[in-house]
């Protein structure tokens, strides 16, 4: 009993159990209704089983001096209700014994359950090679371990972006755990030497700051996926999380992977996480290399699909090169791993943006969340989908789930702002963009989205300033140039808007320019015929931003035009 910390555990006696953390009394798993004072008496008795708890002590702890009640009568009734709840009696007590004029004592046999770890964070693994060029490897192994642990259904694992902020930060484990709201911390190191990799990990109980487990693993890089599963299962054993058959099946799926393919995959993930146009393009190159090295590596197919789809959504590449190709890659990944929640989310995203098959996209998002309920990106993309379908309350709820799962994600925060823009809640949208920029002042997507939100608030100078910043940070990406042109047009600066149209026409000879962005500029200038011409072009080539058509405020003045109505009908948006 000396090591038991009841505030974090459960006490069992007979067919009853008292959960100190949840403040619940249960009988054979069913909650027992018990008023506050009898419940507090039971807690005090269980803290010191076998000892006499005096009437005076109970009065001090439960009936303080400023409580104007008849103490004797109150205590009598509380003990009576407690015995009724426990099916106990004063004459033949099984649990609560009365010692006349002295107090009470718990006489039942109790069992203590050590506190269970229900949540943990994996801090960034230290790169023992001290080679900056190997930093991607340490980051990738950290993310992989987080992803593997997150597959355990009973365990809440803090996201990579939330844990990453503690890289190189020297704080007490208890303080980090309190800030991340977790029970335990996993920390360690990784060293790669040629084709060998060594992970050293330790599990720390945050409240006690005591080591629960530590181990070192060394494997051939070819078996790195099995190594990650082995570490995760070891952690699960130590924290006594029961692995369901589904959990066990997921861990058993780990297979050998070509070392060069795995290294290329980690580099792809490293660049994908930047979410910049250049980062996504570098991610494409590395994921392609991984697939060449190991064509059966499903994760590499999914990584490439996600990069291409997001490039397509951002208008950095043509639709068939972006979301169209991404869709076919995800189908290939699903042939190799039907149970991948991540792949179903990727398929939903690409299906929405390229095929305009909204019903199937919704099914894929729902399937993804069913398989991987803690995959934040699935909630993010599903929330985006719901907003584009004008289901705003559902969209906001879904994005808030994503934020709770990954509160430090810039992309999720910006998507939440975008959903507020779709909902015409512009002040809220700006707040979310500003929160993203507090974390990274140079996050392109936040500046771009902030620009077209300021426009709707008639804050034209702010809109143009944000638009110019997005163009600068994106190194002149056509999508952000088009958004700036729209901002010029709405602000009445028509000469600059026309210069932007000419600039986009010249750029289209060298790289992809989305017709949807051109259509928005013409619509802002009141040129409905030209806007419709470009929207038709966008529809024919399956431009990703056509999915915004239903809720985009730029086209509000054209919604009564039968030609526009026909276009919306052909998009086949759900009713």
Secondary structure, DSSP 8 states (H G I E B T S, - for coil): -TT--GGGSEEEETTEEEETTTTEEEETTEE----HHHHHHHHHHHHTTTSEEEHHHHHHHHS-TT--S-HHHHHHHHHHHHHHHHT--STT-SSEEEETTTEEEE-S-EEEE-----EEEE---EETT--GGGHHHHHHHHHHHHHHHTTSTT-EE--HHHHHTTTT----HHHHHHHHT-SEEEEEEEEEETTEEEEEEEEEETTTTEEEEEEEEEEEGGGHHHHHHHHHHHHHHHTT----HHHHHHHHT-----HHHHHHHHHHHHHHTT-SHHHHHHHHHHHHHHHHH-TT-HHHHHHHHHHHHHHHHTTSS-TIIIIIHHHHHHHHHHHH-TT-HHHHHHHHHHIIIII--HHHHHHHHHHHHHH-TT-HHHHHHHHHHHHHTT-HHHHHHHHHHHHHH-TT-HHHHHHHHHHHHHTT-HHHHHHHHHHHHHH-TT-HHHHHHHHHHHHHTT-HHHHHHHHHHHHHHTTS-HHHHHHHHHHHHHTT-HHHHHHHHHHHHHHTTTS---HHHHHHHHHHTT-HHHHHHHHHHHHHTT-GGGGGTTT-GGGGGGTTSHHHHHHHHHHT---
